[in-house]
């Protein structure tokens, strides 16, 4: 979860995945941690594994880690830009870069907000990256989560 806006969708995604067969590995950016506040511990308990955002040596950042792919939800504008440009400066960005390198699906759940021209260019850049999908986080959490999970056959 990268960012503070749209966290309800990320939490609903974890709740949904907890009932399914896929293993979850959670990384929360400091912004997400701060926004979750008192709910933070409960969110950590929804995941199978949790990692510090600055731990780039975590196993999920290695190409040898077996994965079906990766979902970043929510994915704020800064994270979208960093991922689209291949900036691997934290565990979320590094894991996203490795996911794409290994040709696994990468899905970014982006809260719908007004965007600047620069943010629009970053979205356009991201959409040109093979294997990367952008899903707007809007409407019901159930519908958004189903769309996030589509590439994994778990929607």
Secondary structure, 3 states (H helix, E strand, C coil): CECCCCHHHHHHHHHHHHCCCCCCEEECCHHHHHHHHHHHHHHHHHCCEEECCCCCCCHHHCCCCCCCEEEEECECHHHHHHHHCCCCCCHHHHHHHHHHHCCCEEEEEEECCCCCHHHHHHHHHHHCCCCEEEEEECCCHHHHHHHHHHHHCCC
